[in-house]
């Protein structure tokens, strides 16, 4: 495939020759065609990355915050400048529309720039001493080398949040991205290198997930684990980290509820829900999925929302006329069929979609199933695709109780024009982020986090940078 780079590992500032055994194939989701094969890290590769990260940490942490900021700021500028060209590579490997891909690289650039300046505001403090003739200080220091693991759904945005915060704090990092989308994070590595990042501060390895995680997390060099992915894998990595008493930041699964109240701005709510549901073909951990609609507008909302979803232009993400691209892989199609069929068997009413799209690639029509009983699999299993399930509720308390009924707590949404309703529901929803009349919960300057089975710790905002630091108390008797 022209214009798609050969996947390679990045260790100690060098792109490794692609002579390793293949760990996985990169497939174009729109066509099913092979794009490339991804090298599989050997134990020696992993040990080389660990050694490089350890050496580089001592160099990087000793640079001034201003020096680090200059490199990170330039990285952000390069990502924004290169976004139009890099977007095509992301669309080829992941399937999302090219406009979404371009926006993701620009977002990644913003993340690097914001963290560049936030790293210069990581202040310690002086504590008034109880003892005359002494000074008490709190110093903020970087934790050390970080092992990070990222998924395929946002192959530039999610790594950017981890990399930028860690590097701004003064840490080095080894990242294992998804083997299904290697080009996007390779582009970030190249931008960092072009911006002047010292060799070994950032490294990329690919391979069998269990082999990589066991080697990296088990090494005494790694001082923290940062992971985005499924709840099951997150639990496993937390157990590995616990053996070395290493802190974790875990951004895990979700099953976001949407409470649409009778007094919502009907037209804006439908339009916003449409855009939120088809974004990245629903392959978003914060994607709205359980649409809980108040009795007074339930029938009208379901009808209008179904019409809107049914009219979505689905096709190759390279065609700017399409509103939604392909799902990332064939596994997602199987899940879509299973959850949709299960919801209907339990008594749900198919309003639109429910079928594959096109005669090749991994396309699925945006789907809405109404009147889905709580016992259906879809109501407690994250679909991670363009599926919406609707149920009605009567009172505010009933809606909130159902919204909070699952063990997930990553994102929740409310549509209402009542300030009182918005404030009450925002306080009662059990989620790391609450959107009121919006689905936008991710910004460089804001924390992104979950509760319950959706993980712990924050990335983004000052909280995300602080997660890569520890505090040291110094008592100096003069």
N, C-alpha and C positions, 0 to 999 in steps of 0.2 A: 504494500500500500504506500503510494508516494506521500511524502510529507509526514510520515509517522516515524519517530526515532526508534532506534534499536535500544531496548531496555538494558541498562547497565547499572551496576552498583557504584556508589560514590563513597570511597573510603580514603581517609587521610588526604583529602583534596584532590584525589585522582579518580577519573572514571575507569572502572575496571574493564578489562577485555571480556567480551561476551562469549567466553569459551566454557562456562560452567554448564553442568547438566540443567535441563529446563525444569523450573518449578511449576510453571503454569503457562497457559496460552492466553494472549490478549486477543479478544474477539470484538469485531465491530457489531454492536447490538442491533444496528439497523439492517444488517445484511446477513449476519452469522458468519461472515468471512474472517479468516485468520489475519490478524495484523502483525503479530510478532510473538516471540517466545521469551519468557522472563527467566534470567539465570537464577540458579538456586545456590544460596550461600553455603559454603563449606564451613566446618568448624574453624578452620584457619581464618576464613574471611571474617567470621564473627569475632574471633579473638583479635584480629587486626583492627577491626572497628572499635572494639573496647579499648585497646591500647592507644589508638589514635585519639579517641575521645578523652581518655585520661590525661594524655600529654597536653592536648589542646585546652583542656579546662584550666590548667594552671597558667596558660598564656592568656586566655580570654578573660578570666576573672580579674586579672591584674590590670587590664586595660581600663581606662577611665570610662565612666558612664557616657561621657561625651563622645569618646572614640567609638564605643559600641553603637551609640545612637547614629552616628554618621553613616556607618555601614548598613544598619537596618533601614534607615531612611532611604538610602540609595537603592536598596533592594526593593522597597516599596515602589519607588519611581520606575524601576526597570520592569516590574511586573505589570504596572499600569500601561507603560509604553508598549509592552509586548503582548498585551491581552488580546488584541484582534487576531494575531497569528497563533497564539497558544490556544485560543478557544477552539480552533478546528481540531487540534489534537485531542482535547478533552472530549469533544463531541464524538469523535471517532471511537474513542475507547470506552466512553461511559454512556452515550446515547442521548444526553439532554440536549435541548435546543442550543444553537450556537449563541443566541443572545444571552441565555442563562449562563453559559460557559464563560462568555466574555465578562459578564457581570461578576462572576465568581472570582476571576483573576483580579479584577479591579478591587473587589472586596479584600482579597488577600493582600494587595498592595496597601490598602488603607490600614489593615491590621498591623503590618510591619511598621508603617509610619507612626501609628499611634503608640505602639509599644516602644519605638525608638525614643520618643519623648517621655513616656511614662517611666522608662528606666532611669531617667535623670531625676525623677521625683520619688525615688525609693529611699525615703529618709529614715535615719535612726533618730535617737533622741538622747538628751541628757536629763537624768533624774536628779532632782535636788537631794543631796545626801543628808542623812541623819548624823553623819560623823564629820566633825570639822576636819578640814585638811584633806578631804578626799573627793573624788569625782566618780560618779556612777553613770555609765553610758550603755545604751542598747544599740548594737550594730546589726545591720541587715546584711546577710551574706548569702551568696548562691549556694544551693544544696550540693551541686556536683553534676557529674554526667547523668543524663536522663535517658531512659528507654521508653520510646513512644510507639504506639501502634494505631494506625488509622484505617478507616474503611474506604469503600469505593464510591459512595454516593456523592460526596463533595471532595473530590481528590485534590483540590488546591485549598479550599476554604478551611477545612478541618485541620490539615497539617499546618497551615499558616498560623492558626491561633496557638497551636502548641509550640511551634518553632520560634515564633516571634517573641512570645512571653518568656520562654526559657532562655533564649539568647540575650534578651534585654536584661534579664536578672543576672546574667553572667555565667549561666550554665552551658555546657556542651550537650550534644544530643546524638543518639543513634535512633533513627526512625525506620520502622518496618511498615511501609504502606501496603495497600492491597496490591497483589500481583495482577489484578484485573485492570488497574488504572495506573500504570507506572509513569507515563509521560508527564503528567501534571506535576507531580512532586519532583521529578527530575528537572523540570523547568524552574522550580523554586531553588533547587540546589545550584543551578547554573547562575541564576540571578544573584544569589549570595556570594558565589565565587567571583563573579564579575564585579560585585560591589566591594570586594577586598576582604572577605571573611578569611581569617587564618585557617590553614589546612587542619582538618580534623575536628573543628568545632561542630560541624554538622556532617553526619554520615547517613547513607541510605543502604540498607540491606534488604534483600528479598529471600524467600525460602519457605520451607514448610513451617507453618505458624508455631507448632508445638516445639520444634527444634530451636527456632529462633528465640521464642519467649523463654524457654528453659535456660538457654545459654546466657542470654542477656540479663534476665532478672536474677539468675543464680550467681552472677558475678559480683564480687564485692566492689567492683568499680562503679556499678550503677547505683545511684542513690535515691532514685524515685522512678515510679512507673506512671505513665500517662496513657490512657486508653479510651478510644471511642469505638463502640460496637455493641454486641448483644449482651444481655444481662447474664446469660450462662457463661460466656467467655470472661466477662468482667469478674464474676465470682472466682473463676479459676485463677486468673492473673492475680487477684487480691490475695488468694491463698499462697501463691508462689512468693509474692512480695512479703507477706507476713513472716515467712521463714527467715528473712533477712531484716525484719523490722523496718521495711522500706515503705514510706508513704505512697499513696496512690491518689490519682484523680481519675474518676471513672464517669464517663458520660455514656449512659446505657440506653436501653430501649424505652419506647413510649407508646401511648395509645390515646392520643389527645382528645379530650371531649370538647365540644363546641356547644355552649348554651345560647340559644337564640330565643330571646324573649319577645313577647307580643308587641312591645313598644319599639323594637329595633327599626332602624331605617331599612325598610324591606328591600328596596332596589340595591342600596349599597351593600347590604348584608349578602345578598345573592351574588353580586359581582365579586365581592371580596372572598367569599367562600369558594367560588369557582377558581379564582386565581390561586388561592391557597392550596386547593386540592390537587390541581394539575401541575403545580410547581415540581420540577424534577420528577415528573410522572408519579408523584406521591411517595417517592423514595427519600423521605425526610423523617428523621426521628421525631420532629415536632409537627408532622403533618396532621391536619385536622381529619379525624376519622369517625368518631362517634358524634353524630349530629343530633343533639337533644333539643327538640323544638317545642316551644310552648303551644298548648292546645289551640289558642285563638288563631294562629297563623300556620299551623302544622300542614294542613292539606295544600294550601296555596304555596307555601315555601317548597315543599317536596316537588310539586308540579313544576314550578319555575326553575328550581335548582336542577331538576332532571333535564329540562329542556336545554339549559345552559351547558350542562355536561355533554349532552348528546350532540351539541353543535361544535364541539372542540375539534379543530383540525389536527389530526394525529399523523405523523410521518417522520421521515428522516430529519434529524435535528439540524442538518446542514442546510435545509430549505427554510429560509426565514419566514415563509408563509405559514409554517406549521407552529401550532401553539404548544404541542407536547410531543416529545420524542419517544424513543423506545425505552423499555425497561432494560436494566443493565445486563441481565443474563436470563437464560432459560429457566433457572430455578424460580425466578419471580413469577413467570407465567404459570407454573405449576401451582404456586401458592394462590394466585389470583383465582384460578379455576376452583381450587379446593374451598376457599373461604366463601366465594360467591355461591357455589353450589350448596354448601352447608347451610348458609343463611336462608336460602330459598327452601331447602328441605325442612327447616325448622318453622316455616310459615312466613318468611319474609317475602315482600312483593318487589320483583325486579322492575325498576322504573326506567332504567336505561343501561346500555352497555351489557356487560356480562359475557363478552365474546372477545376473541383475539382480533387484531387488526392487521390487514395485509396478508400476503402469501409468503413472506419471508421476514426474517428478523424477529425481534422479541417485542412486538407491539400488543397493547391491550387497550380496548376502548374504556374511557372513563365510565365508571359504573356507580349507580346508586341503588341500594336496596332499602326499601322502607318497611316499617312495622317489624323490625327484626327483634325477636325475643332475646332477653338477656342470656338465655341458655345456649344460644348459637355460638359456635367457635369464634366467629368474627368479632364478637363483643368482648372477648378477653384475650385475643391473639393479635398482635400487631401485624397488620397486612403489609406495610411497607410497599405500597403501590397505589394506583389511582382508584381506590375503592372507598365509597362513603356509605355509612349505615345510619339510617334515621330512626329515631324513636321519639315519642311525644312525652311531655311532662306537664304537670299542672301548676304546682306551686314552686316558689323559689327554693324552698328547702328540699322538695323532692328532686329538683334538678341538680342541686349541689350534691345531695347524697349519692345520686347515680354517677355523677361526674367523678366523685371520690371513691367509687366502689372497687376500682382495680388497684393492684399493688404498684402500678406505675405512677410517676409523678414528675414528668419532665416539663410538659406544657399543657395549658388549658386556655380556653378562649371564651369570651362573652360578647354578645351583641345586644346592646340596649342603649336607649337614649336617656335613661334615668341615672343620674349621678349617684343616687342612694343605692340603687340596685348594683351598679358597677362596683362601688366601694364595698358593699356587703359581700358580694360574691367573690371579689378579688381577695378579701381577707379569709374567706372560708375554703377556697379551692386549695387542694394539697398538690402543689406543683412548684417547680423551680422558677417557672416563668408564666405570667398571665398576660394575655393580649386582650385588650378591650377595644372592640371594633377594628381589630387588626390581627394579622398573623405574623407580624414582624417582631421577632424576639431575639434577634442576633445583631449586635453592633460591636465594633472594636472596643468601644469605651464601656460596654455593659457586661456584667457577669452572665455566664450561661451555665446553668447547673440543674440538677435534678434532685428529687427526694425519693424515699422508699426504693423500689427496685429499679429506679431510673438512675441510680448512682449517687456519688457524693463528690464534693470538691467542685470548684468553679474554674472555668477558663474564660478568658476575656475580661476586660476591665482591670482595675487595680487588683481585684481579687485573684484574677488569673495569673498575674505576674507574681504576686506575693506567694502563690502556691509553689513557686520554684525557689523560695528563700527560706532561711531559718534565722532565728534571732540569737544573738550572742550578748550576754551581759558581761560588761567589763567594769570592775571596781578598782580604781586606781587611787591608792593612798599616796598623797604627795609627800 
